[in-house]
Amino acid sequence: MRTLSAAVRELAILTLTACLLAGCGMSPLAPQNPLVGRWSSQNGSYVVEFLGTGNCTATLRMDGRSMGGPCTYTSTKDTITITYAGGAATGGQNANVVWQYSLTGDNLTISYGGVSIPLKRVH
């Protein structure tokens, strides 16, 4: 006859196994997106935050004004596609911006239109 603690342990193992097989993100072997986190330019005028959900915020402060705002993103090994819904950055229309990027540790460099912006991870 099983004890209650043995039955609880078996149930926990079965639940965890089912969750891992279903892909609920608890696997320690699942790759983590290295872009996730908050990034800032040296002077703080450009700040980007990538969430694991695919949501982001990208804000540029220039001449006392803030541009950008809430967005979503997708990434490949060398590009990040930012979508500003509702025209937060463009005056009313959805807008996609494709950045080239390189990432080394806590240093992220994004490039767009021939301009490169070095960012550091904010801890």
LUMBA-304104 format. One record per residue (C-alpha): x, y, z. Coordinates in Angstrom, 3 decimals, always signed. Layout:
N
{xx = X yy = Y zz = Z}
...
//
This chain:
123
{xx = +0.000 yy = +0.000 zz = +0.000}
{xx = +1.311 yy = +3.458 zz = -0.982}
{xx = +1.639 yy = +6.216 zz = +1.531}
{xx = -0.005 yy = +9.550 zz = +0.946}
{xx = +3.372 yy = +11.274 zz = +0.465}
{xx = +4.379 yy = +8.710 zz = -2.186}
{xx = +1.104 yy = +9.287 zz = -4.039}
{xx = +1.584 yy = +13.074 zz = -3.882}
{xx = +5.152 yy = +12.689 zz = -5.195}
{xx = +3.953 yy = +10.522 zz = -8.096}
{xx = +1.213 yy = +13.019 zz = -8.931}
{xx = +3.731 yy = +15.875 zz = -8.912}
{xx = +6.075 yy = +13.953 zz = -11.224}
{xx = +3.222 yy = +13.095 zz = -13.600}
{xx = +2.001 yy = +16.699 zz = -13.646}
{xx = +5.477 yy = +18.101 zz = -14.284}
{xx = +6.130 yy = +15.537 zz = -17.027}
{xx = +2.807 yy = +16.320 zz = -18.733}
{xx = +3.526 yy = +20.038 zz = -18.525}
{xx = +7.007 yy = +19.644 zz = -20.004}
{xx = +5.696 yy = +17.463 zz = -22.830}
{xx = +2.949 yy = +19.990 zz = -23.539}
{xx = +5.514 yy = +22.780 zz = -23.808}
{xx = +4.364 yy = +24.994 zz = -20.969}
{xx = +7.787 yy = +26.571 zz = -20.703}
{xx = +9.014 yy = +25.006 zz = -17.509}
{xx = +11.746 yy = +22.940 zz = -19.142}
{xx = +15.211 yy = +23.857 zz = -17.929}
{xx = +16.417 yy = +22.841 zz = -21.398}
{xx = +14.176 yy = +25.339 zz = -23.199}
{xx = +16.304 yy = +28.040 zz = -24.851}
{xx = +15.942 yy = +31.471 zz = -23.310}
{xx = +15.623 yy = +34.527 zz = -25.530}
{xx = +18.800 yy = +36.549 zz = -24.847}
{xx = +17.065 yy = +39.763 zz = -25.965}
{xx = +14.630 yy = +39.670 zz = -23.037}
{xx = +15.394 yy = +42.481 zz = -20.632}
{xx = +15.779 yy = +46.229 zz = -20.454}
{xx = +18.398 yy = +47.973 zz = -22.614}
{xx = +19.563 yy = +51.591 zz = -22.542}
{xx = +21.900 yy = +53.845 zz = -24.488}
{xx = +24.797 yy = +55.314 zz = -22.512}
{xx = +23.064 yy = +58.675 zz = -22.023}
{xx = +19.652 yy = +57.088 zz = -21.364}
{xx = +17.969 yy = +58.790 zz = -24.310}
{xx = +17.052 yy = +55.464 zz = -25.919}
{xx = +15.490 yy = +52.689 zz = -23.849}
{xx = +14.127 yy = +49.378 zz = -25.112}
{xx = +12.538 yy = +46.621 zz = -23.057}
{xx = +11.853 yy = +43.194 zz = -24.552}
{xx = +9.524 yy = +40.878 zz = -22.655}
{xx = +9.398 yy = +37.108 zz = -23.054}
{xx = +5.790 yy = +37.462 zz = -24.237}
{xx = +6.785 yy = +39.238 zz = -27.468}
{xx = +5.727 yy = +42.637 zz = -26.144}
{xx = +8.161 yy = +45.505 zz = -25.937}
{xx = +8.552 yy = +49.199 zz = -25.297}
{xx = +10.970 yy = +51.313 zz = -27.307}
{xx = +11.301 yy = +54.985 zz = -26.413}
{xx = +13.595 yy = +57.694 zz = -27.750}
{xx = +13.855 yy = +60.991 zz = -25.853}
{xx = +15.068 yy = +63.797 zz = -28.067}
{xx = +14.763 yy = +67.569 zz = -27.632}
{xx = +12.531 yy = +67.065 zz = -24.584}
{xx = +10.057 yy = +64.846 zz = -26.475}
{xx = +9.442 yy = +61.111 zz = -26.214}
{xx = +8.858 yy = +59.086 zz = -29.365}
{xx = +7.953 yy = +55.439 zz = -29.679}
{xx = +6.095 yy = +53.525 zz = -27.016}
{xx = +4.464 yy = +50.114 zz = -26.639}
{xx = +5.186 yy = +47.589 zz = -29.358}
{xx = +5.537 yy = +43.914 zz = -30.167}
{xx = +8.593 yy = +42.199 zz = -31.589}
{xx = +9.849 yy = +39.086 zz = -33.299}
{xx = +13.477 yy = +38.200 zz = -33.829}
{xx = +15.758 yy = +36.020 zz = -35.878}
{xx = +19.453 yy = +35.457 zz = -35.293}
{xx = +20.325 yy = +38.913 zz = -36.700}
{xx = +17.112 yy = +40.964 zz = -37.051}
{xx = +14.449 yy = +42.306 zz = -34.716}
{xx = +11.118 yy = +43.353 zz = -36.220}
{xx = +9.330 yy = +45.949 zz = -34.092}
{xx = +5.632 yy = +46.649 zz = -34.651}
{xx = +4.115 yy = +49.792 zz = -33.186}
{xx = +0.362 yy = +49.130 zz = -33.053}
{xx = -1.941 yy = +52.066 zz = -33.630}
{xx = +0.811 yy = +54.350 zz = -34.767}
{xx = +2.505 yy = +55.215 zz = -31.483}
{xx = +5.553 yy = +56.149 zz = -33.522}
{xx = +3.958 yy = +57.042 zz = -36.842}
{xx = +0.870 yy = +59.130 zz = -36.252}
{xx = -1.966 yy = +56.633 zz = -36.523}
{xx = -0.954 yy = +53.618 zz = -38.598}
{xx = +0.673 yy = +50.350 zz = -37.613}
{xx = +4.361 yy = +50.491 zz = -38.415}
{xx = +7.029 yy = +47.828 zz = -38.712}
{xx = +10.689 yy = +48.623 zz = -38.240}
{xx = +13.379 yy = +46.027 zz = -38.905}
{xx = +16.589 yy = +46.419 zz = -36.943}
{xx = +19.796 yy = +44.554 zz = -37.633}
{xx = +21.442 yy = +43.627 zz = -34.353}
{xx = +24.440 yy = +42.037 zz = -32.729}
{xx = +24.503 yy = +40.805 zz = -29.163}
{xx = +27.529 yy = +40.043 zz = -27.023}
{xx = +26.775 yy = +39.430 zz = -23.360}
{xx = +25.166 yy = +42.592 zz = -21.977}
{xx = +25.965 yy = +44.661 zz = -25.085}
{xx = +23.317 yy = +44.984 zz = -27.796}
{xx = +23.935 yy = +47.041 zz = -30.920}
{xx = +20.936 yy = +47.828 zz = -33.089}
{xx = +21.249 yy = +49.285 zz = -36.580}
{xx = +18.630 yy = +50.957 zz = -38.726}
{xx = +18.996 yy = +53.221 zz = -41.744}
{xx = +22.783 yy = +53.250 zz = -41.492}
{xx = +22.788 yy = +54.357 zz = -37.848}
{xx = +24.055 yy = +52.044 zz = -35.093}
{xx = +23.048 yy = +52.475 zz = -31.459}
{xx = +24.993 yy = +50.633 zz = -28.751}
{xx = +22.841 yy = +49.603 zz = -25.789}
{xx = +23.720 yy = +48.032 zz = -22.454}
{xx = +21.546 yy = +45.705 zz = -20.433}
{xx = +20.097 yy = +47.498 zz = -17.411}
{xx = +20.171 yy = +45.326 zz = -14.293}
//
